[in-house]
Amino acid sequence: MEKEKIFGKTPNGGDYSIALYINEKGDLVKPNEATKIIIKEYTKDGNLIQETIGFTKKIFSTAIELGLNGTENTI
């Protein structure tokens, strides 16, 4: 399931939310393959009221494996 619709009140007063599971290439993927999750909260009329973006442990472990831990590589 690359996209999941969750019915019920949301933390910001919405009536339902949609979670999108995205990999490092920007493709929609299964939750266990995601590096980023976008959660969109909507009113019952379909109006977007909040969008939250989060990152999974998978993206941080990949960054550490590549040496991108914020201390060794600078721009």
Backbone torsions as a table, in degrees:
resi	resn	phi	psi	omega
1	MET	NA	112.1	-179.0
2	GLU	-86.4	-22.1	-177.8
3	LYS	-138.0	137.6	-176.2
4	GLU	-133.3	128.1	176.9
5	LYS	-101.7	126.8	-177.3
6	ILE	-116.9	118.7	179.9
7	PHE	-88.4	143.5	180.0
8	GLY	126.5	162.0	-178.2
9	LYS	-58.7	140.3	-179.8
10	THR	-103.7	165.2	-179.0
11	PRO	-58.4	-26.9	-177.8
12	ASN	-103.2	19.0	174.4
13	GLY	91.1	10.2	177.8
14	GLY	-78.8	173.5	179.8
15	ASP	-103.1	-20.0	175.2
16	TYR	-159.3	166.0	178.3
17	SER	-136.6	159.5	175.4
18	ILE	-126.8	128.2	177.4
19	ALA	-105.7	130.3	177.5
20	LEU	-112.5	129.8	-179.2
21	TYR	-105.4	121.1	-170.1
22	ILE	-129.3	141.0	176.8
23	ASN	-93.8	-177.2	-176.4
24	GLU	-66.2	-16.8	177.8
25	LYS	-90.4	-6.5	-178.5
26	GLY	90.6	8.1	179.6
27	ASP	-86.1	147.4	171.8
28	LEU	-72.4	131.5	-176.2
29	VAL	-138.9	175.2	174.8
30	LYS	-67.6	151.9	-176.9
31	PRO	-52.5	-39.2	-178.0
32	ASN	-74.0	-8.1	177.8
33	GLU	-104.2	-3.5	-173.7
34	ALA	-77.6	145.5	169.9
35	THR	-109.2	-16.2	179.3
36	LYS	-139.8	143.6	176.8
37	ILE	-126.7	129.4	175.3
38	ILE	-112.0	124.9	178.8
39	ILE	-114.3	122.2	-180.0
40	LYS	-112.6	128.5	179.1
41	GLU	-104.5	135.6	-175.7
42	TYR	-127.8	153.9	169.3
43	THR	-79.5	170.3	179.5
44	LYS	-62.3	-21.9	178.4
45	ASP	-86.0	0.2	178.4
46	GLY	89.5	11.3	177.8
47	ASN	-83.1	127.7	177.8
48	LEU	-71.2	127.2	179.0
49	ILE	-116.5	-18.0	180.0
50	GLN	-159.0	140.1	173.7
51	GLU	-129.7	126.2	-178.6
52	THR	-121.1	134.1	179.3
53	ILE	-116.1	130.3	178.0
54	GLY	-132.3	159.2	179.5
55	PHE	-117.2	145.9	-177.9
56	THR	-92.1	168.7	177.0
57	LYS	-61.0	-28.2	-177.8
58	LYS	-58.7	-41.2	-178.8
59	ILE	-69.0	-36.5	-180.0
60	PHE	-71.4	-38.8	178.5
61	SER	-67.9	-35.4	176.4
62	THR	-65.8	-41.5	179.2
63	ALA	-63.5	-40.5	179.2
64	ILE	-66.4	-41.3	177.6
65	GLU	-59.3	-34.0	-180.0
66	LEU	-86.4	-0.8	-179.7
67	GLY	80.6	21.7	-178.7
68	LEU	-101.1	57.3	-175.7
69	ASN	-94.6	9.1	174.9
70	GLY	89.0	-7.3	-179.8
71	THR	-113.1	-32.5	-175.9
72	GLU	-90.7	-29.2	-175.9
73	ASN	-113.0	120.4	176.6
74	THR	-126.1	158.3	-179.6
75	ILE	-101.5	NA	NA
